[in-house]
Amino acid sequence: MAGVNITGRSRRSAHRLPATIVASLAATALASSAVLAAPATAHAQGSAEAVVQVLPAPDRLVTWGGSPTGACAGAVSTSLRGDGYPGTASVSWAFAVAGVGPCALTATLSWRNLDTGARGEKVAQIPHPRFSLGVPDPVAHPYDAIISTGSGRVEYRLTTTGGAVAGPIVVDTVAYPG
């Protein structure tokens, strides 16, 4: 009769996890599965590719972090090319930002030509969770992916209003042959 409870009280096995730990693990698993499933459903345009484009690579800046609202987290990246039209660079953006509400996240790509001193910036707004590639809203025209940096060595930095910082990296921009 050693295994029978005769005290009238229920006893918890010493090998069993407390209910709060089990509930926390279940909530974490549910949230993780939602984040992993989101690239396949949220903003379907380029969503699967967006996850790949936020991984580190040459001539790419990647920031990881949260949003100012605390409702979103993820990555923003920019891939830079200086070998397109002479004296200009092209930038492509990728967003892999998951969340449960408004993000109010702003990403700023700052650049400085190390040879001429010219400088400027491009800004992307991430108002809500999104998984996408390309030219960001409200910058909707492909021309807006072109940066007139001038030829030479150009230094880039990527920052967000959530406090994430990436860079600097230096990309050579080709000169006009003439």
Backbone bond lengths (Angstrom), bond angles and torsions (degrees), N, CA, C in turn:
res aa  C-N    CA-C-N  psi(-1)  N-CA   C-N-CA  omega(-1)  CA-C   N-CA-C  phi
1 M - - - 1.455 - - 1.514 110.84 -
2 A 1.305 118.63 15.12 1.453 121.09 -178.21 1.519 112.44 -67.39
3 G 1.349 118.80 -24.89 1.460 121.13 -176.13 1.519 113.25 -92.08
4 V 1.318 119.46 0.96 1.455 121.99 -176.05 1.524 109.42 -98.46
5 N 1.325 116.52 136.50 1.454 122.63 178.91 1.523 108.18 -86.75
6 I 1.312 116.93 113.14 1.460 120.80 -179.71 1.525 111.95 -113.07
7 T 1.342 117.44 9.89 1.464 120.47 -177.52 1.515 112.37 -86.04
8 G 1.337 117.45 -15.61 1.453 119.00 -176.95 1.521 112.60 87.12
9 R 1.303 117.53 -6.93 1.461 121.87 178.14 1.525 108.96 -108.58
10 S 1.308 115.96 149.23 1.469 118.05 176.48 1.519 108.44 -82.92
11 R 1.312 116.18 144.87 1.457 121.16 178.93 1.519 108.91 -119.73
12 R 1.329 116.16 143.07 1.458 122.30 177.29 1.515 108.43 -95.66
13 S 1.296 115.78 135.66 1.458 120.92 177.03 1.523 108.83 -63.42
14 A 1.307 117.85 140.15 1.466 122.21 179.02 1.521 111.38 -66.86
15 H 1.325 118.16 -18.82 1.463 122.32 -178.43 1.525 112.63 -91.93
16 R 1.315 117.70 -2.20 1.454 121.97 -176.59 1.525 109.98 -96.58
17 L 1.353 117.62 136.94 1.463 121.77 179.42 1.525 110.73 -73.47
18 P 1.324 118.19 144.79 1.466 120.67 175.28 1.531 110.91 -60.77
19 A 1.312 116.89 151.00 1.464 122.53 -176.64 1.528 112.16 -58.96
20 T 1.333 118.45 -35.06 1.468 119.85 -179.31 1.522 111.59 -65.65
21 I 1.329 117.12 -36.05 1.468 119.99 178.30 1.525 109.71 -68.53
22 V 1.323 117.13 -43.36 1.463 121.05 179.12 1.528 109.83 -62.12
23 A 1.328 117.45 -43.74 1.461 120.82 179.30 1.527 111.18 -64.00
24 S 1.323 117.40 -40.45 1.468 120.80 177.99 1.519 111.58 -63.80
25 L 1.329 116.89 -42.87 1.465 120.52 178.08 1.523 111.22 -63.70
26 A 1.324 117.31 -39.99 1.463 120.79 179.12 1.526 110.89 -65.24
27 A 1.330 117.46 -42.24 1.465 121.13 178.71 1.523 111.14 -64.51
28 T 1.324 117.00 -40.32 1.467 120.84 177.72 1.518 110.70 -64.25
29 A 1.314 117.66 -43.01 1.470 121.35 178.92 1.521 110.84 -63.21
30 L 1.323 117.42 -41.12 1.457 121.37 178.87 1.521 111.01 -64.71
31 A 1.321 117.55 -45.38 1.467 121.13 179.03 1.521 110.95 -64.01
32 S 1.318 117.23 -41.28 1.467 120.80 179.31 1.514 111.34 -64.09
33 S 1.320 117.55 -41.42 1.464 119.41 -179.80 1.518 110.69 -67.35
34 A 1.323 118.21 -33.84 1.464 120.57 176.94 1.518 110.93 -66.06
35 V 1.318 117.39 -41.46 1.465 120.82 178.91 1.518 110.66 -65.84
36 L 1.323 117.33 -41.50 1.459 120.33 -179.34 1.523 111.80 -70.76
37 A 1.321 118.00 -31.26 1.458 120.59 178.81 1.518 111.77 -80.45
38 A 1.320 117.87 -22.91 1.464 121.33 -175.63 1.515 114.31 -57.50
39 P 1.335 120.78 -41.28 1.458 118.19 -179.75 1.519 113.39 -58.77
40 A 1.309 118.05 -27.38 1.449 120.07 -179.58 1.518 112.17 -80.79
41 T 1.336 118.38 -16.32 1.452 119.96 -174.94 1.520 113.75 -121.23
42 A 1.299 119.01 -42.24 1.458 121.24 -174.27 1.515 111.02 -74.90
43 H 1.330 116.01 127.62 1.464 121.41 177.89 1.525 109.78 47.37
44 A 1.298 116.64 68.75 1.462 122.99 -169.39 1.524 114.39 -54.46
45 Q 1.334 118.07 -24.61 1.460 119.41 -179.07 1.522 110.57 -63.45
46 G 1.313 116.79 107.56 1.456 121.44 175.60 1.514 114.85 70.56
47 S 1.331 118.34 16.05 1.460 119.23 -173.63 1.523 112.67 -64.46
48 A 1.319 118.09 -40.76 1.465 119.62 -179.73 1.523 110.75 -66.85
49 E 1.324 116.96 -38.89 1.453 120.81 179.91 1.522 112.14 -71.68
50 A 1.322 117.55 -26.75 1.465 120.90 -178.07 1.519 111.05 -60.98
51 V 1.320 116.90 -38.43 1.460 120.10 -179.30 1.523 110.00 -63.99
52 V 1.334 117.65 -41.36 1.464 121.45 178.83 1.526 110.53 -66.29
53 Q 1.326 117.60 -36.88 1.459 121.72 -176.12 1.523 113.81 -74.72
54 V 1.317 118.50 -6.91 1.464 119.73 175.86 1.524 111.74 -100.36
55 L 1.318 116.78 9.92 1.461 120.89 174.49 1.523 109.25 -88.91
56 P 1.319 118.61 148.69 1.466 121.00 -178.31 1.532 112.34 -58.95
57 A 1.333 115.22 142.04 1.463 122.78 177.89 1.527 107.91 -160.00
58 P 1.331 117.69 163.45 1.472 119.80 176.50 1.535 110.18 -60.53
59 D 1.304 116.46 144.39 1.467 123.45 179.43 1.529 112.85 58.02
60 R 1.338 117.02 31.67 1.462 121.72 177.40 1.519 108.83 -132.55
61 L 1.323 115.38 135.03 1.465 121.92 173.46 1.521 107.88 -106.46
62 V 1.329 117.22 134.00 1.461 121.92 -179.01 1.521 108.81 -130.72
63 T 1.339 116.52 126.35 1.464 121.10 173.60 1.520 108.41 -111.89
64 W 1.326 116.49 140.16 1.457 123.66 176.84 1.516 107.85 -122.90
65 G 1.317 116.69 133.87 1.450 118.50 176.88 1.508 112.28 168.32
66 G 1.320 114.28 -166.10 1.452 121.59 -178.39 1.509 111.99 -103.34
67 S 1.311 114.75 179.85 1.461 121.10 178.63 1.525 109.43 -102.28
68 P 1.342 117.36 163.86 1.471 119.61 178.14 1.530 112.86 -60.83
69 T 1.346 117.58 -28.17 1.461 120.46 -179.24 1.524 112.45 -79.12
70 G 1.335 117.00 -18.54 1.454 120.93 -176.55 1.518 113.29 80.00
71 A 1.343 117.34 0.89 1.457 121.14 -177.65 1.521 113.15 -92.67
72 C 1.339 117.97 -6.94 1.464 121.74 -176.54 1.523 110.70 -137.56
73 A 1.322 115.20 155.04 1.464 121.17 174.77 1.519 108.30 -155.87
74 G 1.321 115.25 153.56 1.457 119.14 178.57 1.505 111.38 157.92
75 A 1.326 115.32 -147.48 1.459 121.06 -174.74 1.519 111.06 -131.61
76 V 1.325 113.96 147.62 1.461 123.04 171.69 1.517 105.47 -127.90
77 S 1.339 116.81 135.06 1.459 118.56 178.01 1.514 111.02 -136.29
78 T 1.321 114.35 156.38 1.458 122.05 172.90 1.519 107.85 -128.94
79 S 1.326 115.86 132.73 1.460 121.83 173.23 1.517 106.66 -106.78
80 L 1.324 116.49 131.82 1.466 121.58 -172.23 1.519 110.65 -118.24
81 R 1.338 114.87 139.85 1.464 120.89 176.49 1.518 108.31 -132.98
82 G 1.310 116.01 130.61 1.459 121.20 178.99 1.510 113.28 -109.39
83 D 1.339 116.74 11.06 1.461 119.51 -175.83 1.526 113.43 -112.24
84 G 1.311 117.22 23.86 1.461 120.75 177.60 1.518 110.46 -88.87
85 Y 1.304 116.21 -123.72 1.459 121.00 177.98 1.526 108.46 -65.90
86 P 1.340 118.67 134.50 1.477 120.96 -175.72 1.534 113.17 -55.82
87 G 1.323 115.25 137.43 1.456 121.67 177.64 1.514 114.31 78.34
88 T 1.335 117.10 6.30 1.463 120.27 179.05 1.522 109.75 -133.82
89 A 1.307 115.23 158.43 1.462 122.15 173.15 1.523 107.23 -118.57
90 S 1.308 116.06 156.43 1.465 119.57 174.44 1.524 108.28 -116.61
91 V 1.325 114.58 145.76 1.458 120.73 -178.99 1.520 108.24 -126.24
92 S 1.327 115.98 134.91 1.461 120.27 170.80 1.528 107.22 -121.04
93 W 1.304 114.66 139.90 1.457 121.67 -175.65 1.519 109.88 -104.98
94 A 1.316 116.83 152.65 1.467 123.14 170.88 1.524 107.71 -137.82
95 F 1.325 115.35 138.65 1.458 121.69 -179.09 1.524 108.73 -126.53
96 A 1.307 117.41 128.32 1.466 123.58 172.86 1.522 105.86 -134.22
97 V 1.338 115.02 75.39 1.463 122.13 -173.74 1.527 108.46 -117.93
98 A 1.326 116.27 114.77 1.462 122.23 178.59 1.519 108.87 -101.17
99 G 1.321 115.96 154.90 1.454 118.32 178.50 1.502 112.83 -178.80
100 V 1.324 114.22 -177.48 1.457 121.53 -177.82 1.517 112.28 -123.33
101 G 1.297 118.48 7.54 1.454 120.57 -178.72 1.505 110.97 -169.59
102 P 1.319 116.56 -160.71 1.466 119.00 -179.91 1.530 111.29 -66.48
103 C 1.332 115.56 138.06 1.470 120.77 -178.55 1.526 111.78 -93.02
104 A 1.342 117.11 -42.18 1.470 122.20 -175.89 1.526 111.18 51.20
105 L 1.332 116.55 40.65 1.456 122.39 -177.18 1.523 109.80 -98.70
106 T 1.321 116.49 134.35 1.460 122.63 176.31 1.519 108.28 -120.61
107 A 1.337 115.65 129.38 1.465 121.38 175.90 1.523 107.91 -109.30
108 T 1.326 117.01 133.49 1.464 122.11 -178.96 1.520 109.55 -122.69
109 L 1.329 115.27 122.51 1.459 122.01 174.47 1.525 106.89 -99.46
110 S 1.327 116.55 109.72 1.472 122.04 179.07 1.517 108.43 -99.61
111 W 1.341 116.55 142.06 1.456 119.95 178.58 1.524 110.12 -135.78
112 R 1.334 114.77 153.67 1.467 121.54 177.56 1.521 108.07 -146.54
113 N 1.329 115.72 124.50 1.460 121.01 176.70 1.523 107.27 -77.36
114 L 1.317 116.81 115.90 1.465 121.55 -176.21 1.524 112.36 -71.81
115 D 1.337 118.06 -18.80 1.462 121.48 -179.15 1.526 112.67 -91.04
116 T 1.346 117.26 -35.17 1.471 119.81 -176.15 1.520 113.41 -109.36
117 G 1.337 117.80 -18.97 1.458 120.96 -177.61 1.523 113.52 88.18
118 A 1.337 118.28 -5.65 1.468 120.59 178.44 1.524 109.22 -62.66
119 R 1.329 116.39 149.67 1.461 120.69 -178.93 1.516 110.50 -149.49
120 G 1.306 115.46 162.59 1.460 121.00 178.78 1.513 110.34 -176.98
121 E 1.338 115.70 -170.71 1.457 120.31 179.60 1.516 110.76 -157.57
122 K 1.316 114.93 157.26 1.463 124.65 171.71 1.520 106.32 -122.64
123 V 1.325 116.36 142.18 1.462 121.16 -176.57 1.526 109.36 -124.23
124 A 1.317 116.12 137.40 1.465 122.45 175.18 1.521 108.91 -123.47
125 Q 1.317 115.81 132.97 1.463 121.85 177.48 1.526 108.95 -98.29
126 I 1.310 116.62 134.26 1.462 122.56 174.65 1.530 106.15 -121.74
127 P 1.347 117.21 85.44 1.460 120.32 -174.24 1.525 113.90 -76.37
128 H 1.337 117.00 -20.25 1.460 121.67 -175.59 1.528 108.65 -147.21
129 P 1.336 118.55 167.11 1.465 119.51 177.66 1.526 110.22 -57.60
130 R 1.345 116.04 140.11 1.463 118.94 178.95 1.517 110.78 -159.38
131 F 1.312 114.31 149.41 1.461 123.95 174.49 1.518 105.48 -128.53
132 S 1.319 116.95 101.50 1.457 119.39 -176.18 1.514 111.21 -158.15
133 L 1.327 114.35 170.37 1.453 123.50 179.04 1.513 109.38 -124.22
134 G 1.334 115.70 164.62 1.454 120.50 168.19 1.497 114.29 105.85
135 V 1.330 113.45 -150.07 1.454 121.85 -177.77 1.524 107.59 -84.55
136 P 1.333 118.46 126.93 1.466 120.47 -173.23 1.526 113.36 -76.67
137 D 1.327 115.51 158.29 1.460 121.55 170.62 1.510 107.57 -76.83
138 P 1.304 122.97 146.05 1.450 126.58 -3.95 1.529 112.97 -82.88
139 V 1.330 118.60 4.42 1.454 121.58 176.91 1.522 105.86 -75.66
140 A 1.331 117.34 95.35 1.453 120.11 -169.15 1.523 114.19 -108.22
141 H 1.295 119.55 -6.11 1.459 121.30 -178.17 1.524 109.73 -98.42
142 P 1.340 118.61 136.28 1.472 120.23 179.78 1.528 113.62 -55.79
143 Y 1.326 117.26 -27.76 1.465 120.15 177.67 1.527 110.65 -58.87
144 D 1.329 116.21 -29.76 1.464 120.15 -178.52 1.525 113.03 -70.02
145 A 1.335 117.46 -7.58 1.464 120.78 175.54 1.527 111.26 -84.75
146 I 1.329 117.30 -4.31 1.466 122.34 -179.71 1.526 108.87 -96.23
147 I 1.331 115.97 133.83 1.465 121.74 178.85 1.525 107.72 -118.63
148 S 1.308 117.10 120.95 1.473 121.60 178.62 1.525 109.54 -82.92
149 T 1.313 115.95 82.02 1.462 121.91 -176.46 1.522 112.78 -87.79
150 G 1.329 116.99 -19.03 1.457 120.32 -168.82 1.517 108.19 81.32
151 S 1.317 116.30 162.85 1.461 119.10 -177.77 1.524 110.63 -79.19
152 G 1.324 115.01 157.42 1.461 121.02 178.65 1.510 112.05 121.85
153 R 1.326 115.04 -166.27 1.464 121.83 179.27 1.524 109.13 -83.63
154 V 1.334 116.07 124.33 1.465 121.11 -177.66 1.526 108.80 -120.65
155 E 1.332 114.95 127.91 1.465 122.29 179.59 1.526 109.02 -96.63
156 Y 1.336 116.34 134.78 1.467 122.47 -178.80 1.523 110.15 -123.41
157 R 1.359 115.49 146.02 1.468 123.57 172.98 1.525 107.28 -137.69
158 L 1.327 115.98 143.92 1.457 121.96 178.31 1.520 108.25 -120.66
159 T 1.326 116.80 126.94 1.465 121.79 178.99 1.525 109.16 -131.21
160 T 1.328 115.97 157.85 1.463 120.17 174.66 1.522 109.44 -129.15
161 T 1.330 115.37 159.82 1.458 120.13 176.80 1.524 111.52 -71.64
162 G 1.323 117.47 -7.45 1.462 121.75 173.78 1.519 112.45 -85.01
163 G 1.349 117.11 -2.11 1.457 121.75 176.79 1.518 115.12 98.14
164 A 1.329 118.10 2.04 1.468 120.51 179.64 1.528 110.20 -80.48
165 V 1.336 116.11 144.30 1.470 122.20 -178.51 1.525 108.62 -137.66
166 A 1.335 116.29 137.80 1.467 121.42 173.94 1.522 108.55 -137.05
167 G 1.309 115.23 143.51 1.464 120.00 177.31 1.498 110.40 109.52
168 P 1.295 115.70 179.84 1.464 125.94 11.72 1.525 112.00 -88.62
169 I 1.340 114.32 156.77 1.456 121.25 166.30 1.522 107.03 -126.98
170 V 1.319 116.24 156.25 1.464 121.23 179.17 1.523 107.93 -117.90
171 V 1.339 115.32 128.66 1.459 122.56 178.39 1.520 107.78 -122.15
172 D 1.321 117.03 131.39 1.466 121.29 177.36 1.519 109.82 -79.53
173 T 1.335 115.64 129.05 1.455 121.93 177.01 1.521 107.87 -105.20
174 V 1.338 115.90 129.79 1.465 120.45 -174.84 1.526 111.30 -70.99
175 A 1.334 114.83 149.02 1.468 121.71 178.65 1.523 109.90 -86.23
176 Y 1.311 115.51 160.49 1.458 121.26 175.25 1.524 108.56 -75.40
177 P 1.342 118.81 123.21 1.469 120.49 -177.12 1.526 111.38 -80.80
178 G 1.295 117.11 91.16 1.456 115.13 179.71 1.451 115.93 -176.13
